[in-house]
Amino acid sequence: MKVRIVNHSPYPAPSYATPLSAGMDIRAHIPEPIVLKPLERVLVPSGLFFALPEGYECQLRPRSGLALRHGITVLNTPGTIDADYRGEIKALLVNLSSEPFTIEPGERIAQLVVARHEQVEWEPVDALDQTQRGAGGYGSTGVK
């Protein structure tokens, strides 16, 4: 699938790291480092703008290494980028660790996953069909 992209950053466009990768890393397009204090959040620009085809969305997700090593994650995970959005892609990062973290210019800060989606048309009914689970919620299927 081809997606039109405008890249205002000096960094390469996102790409897949391996042949079977689902996500593509995006980089911080910032003029100087940003220190993210514990429990602080910041909106980090990427310099990227793109136009997804109809029927697709892009999900902005955390990078597992940043989450594991530094407690840095995308706050509204997954952040949804709709096909009709034309603004700059930005990552809302939060520091869930007890230590400050410095985001460097060009650092890989999040990943993008492009996915097909459907839109629903609600059909009002008076009752739903019964299932074995029924209305069982959190923990209702057991722990084993």
C-alpha positions as CSV (number, residue, x, y, z in Angstrom):
1,M,0.0,0.0,0.0
2,K,1.3,3.4,-0.9
3,V,0.8,6.3,1.6
4,R,1.6,9.9,0.7
5,I,4.0,11.4,3.3
6,V,5.5,14.9,3.9
7,N,8.6,14.7,6.0
8,H,9.7,18.1,7.5
9,S,12.4,16.4,9.7
10,P,16.0,15.7,8.7
11,Y,15.4,12.0,9.6
12,P,14.4,9.2,7.2
13,A,10.7,8.4,6.8
14,P,9.5,5.6,9.1
15,S,10.4,2.1,7.8
16,Y,10.1,-1.5,9.0
17,A,13.2,-2.8,10.8
18,T,12.7,-6.4,9.7
19,P,10.6,-8.1,7.0
20,L,7.9,-9.2,9.5
21,S,7.7,-6.0,11.5
22,A,4.2,-4.6,12.1
23,G,5.4,-1.2,13.5
24,M,7.6,1.6,12.2
25,D,9.5,3.8,14.6
26,I,9.1,7.6,14.5
27,R,11.7,10.1,15.7
28,A,11.6,13.2,17.9
29,H,11.8,16.2,15.6
30,I,12.9,18.7,18.3
31,P,15.6,21.4,18.2
32,E,17.1,20.5,21.6
33,P,16.8,17.8,24.2
34,I,13.6,17.6,26.3
35,V,14.0,16.5,30.0
36,L,10.8,14.5,30.9
37,K,10.5,14.5,34.7
38,P,8.8,11.6,36.6
39,L,5.0,11.6,35.9
40,E,5.4,14.5,33.5
41,R,3.9,14.3,30.0
42,V,5.0,16.0,26.8
43,L,3.7,16.2,23.2
44,V,6.7,15.4,20.9
45,P,6.5,16.4,17.2
46,S,7.8,14.0,14.5
47,G,7.9,16.4,11.5
48,L,5.7,13.8,9.7
49,F,2.4,14.4,7.9
50,F,0.6,11.7,5.9
51,A,-2.6,10.8,4.1
52,L,-3.9,7.4,4.8
53,P,-6.3,5.7,2.4
54,E,-10.0,5.5,3.4
55,G,-10.7,2.5,5.6
56,Y,-7.3,2.7,7.3
57,E,-6.1,4.1,10.6
58,C,-2.6,4.5,12.1
59,Q,-2.1,3.5,15.7
60,L,0.7,5.3,17.7
61,R,2.1,2.9,20.2
62,P,5.0,2.8,22.7
63,R,8.4,1.4,21.9
64,S,8.9,-1.6,24.2
65,G,12.5,-0.8,24.9
66,L,11.8,2.7,26.2
67,A,9.0,1.3,28.3
68,L,11.0,-1.5,29.8
69,R,14.3,0.4,30.4
70,H,13.0,3.9,31.2
71,G,9.3,3.8,31.9
72,I,8.5,6.0,28.9
73,T,5.2,5.2,27.2
74,V,2.6,6.7,24.9
75,L,-0.1,8.1,27.3
76,N,-3.2,7.5,25.1
77,T,-2.1,4.1,23.9
78,P,-2.9,3.4,21.2
79,G,-3.3,6.9,19.8
80,T,-5.5,6.7,16.7
81,I,-4.6,8.8,13.6
82,D,-7.7,8.9,11.3
83,A,-7.5,8.8,7.5
84,D,-8.8,12.4,7.3
85,Y,-6.2,13.9,9.7
86,R,-3.6,16.0,7.9
87,G,-1.8,17.6,10.9
88,E,1.7,16.7,12.2
89,I,2.1,13.3,13.9
90,K,3.0,13.9,17.5
91,A,3.5,11.4,20.3
92,L,2.0,12.1,23.8
93,L,4.8,10.6,26.0
94,V,4.7,10.2,29.8
95,N,7.5,9.2,32.1
96,L,6.2,6.6,34.5
97,S,9.5,6.0,36.2
98,S,11.0,7.7,39.2
99,E,13.9,9.2,37.2
100,P,14.1,12.1,34.7
101,F,14.5,11.0,31.1
102,T,16.1,13.0,28.3
103,I,14.5,12.8,24.9
104,E,17.2,13.6,22.3
105,P,16.7,15.1,18.9
106,G,16.2,12.3,16.4
107,E,15.6,9.7,19.1
108,R,13.1,6.9,18.2
109,I,10.1,7.7,20.5
110,A,7.1,5.7,19.4
111,Q,6.0,3.3,16.7
112,L,3.3,3.5,14.0
113,V,1.1,0.5,13.1
114,V,-1.2,1.0,10.0
115,A,-4.4,-1.1,10.2
116,R,-7.6,-1.6,8.2
117,H,-10.8,-0.8,10.1
118,E,-14.5,-1.0,9.6
119,Q,-17.2,1.5,10.5
120,V,-20.4,0.2,12.1
121,E,-24.0,1.0,11.5
122,W,-25.9,0.5,14.8
123,E,-29.0,-1.7,14.5
124,P,-31.3,-1.1,17.5
125,V,-32.9,-4.2,18.9
126,D,-34.8,-5.0,22.1
127,A,-32.5,-7.8,23.3
128,L,-29.3,-9.6,22.4
129,D,-28.7,-13.3,21.9
130,Q,-27.5,-15.3,24.8
131,T,-24.0,-16.7,25.2
132,Q,-22.2,-18.9,27.7
133,R,-20.4,-15.9,29.1
134,G,-23.4,-13.7,29.2
135,A,-22.7,-10.4,31.1
136,G,-19.6,-11.9,33.0
137,G,-17.0,-9.1,33.1
138,Y,-13.5,-8.8,34.6
139,G,-12.2,-12.1,35.9
140,S,-15.4,-14.0,34.9
141,T,-13.5,-16.6,32.8
142,G,-11.2,-17.6,35.7
143,V,-7.5,-17.4,36.2
144,K,-6.5,-20.8,34.6
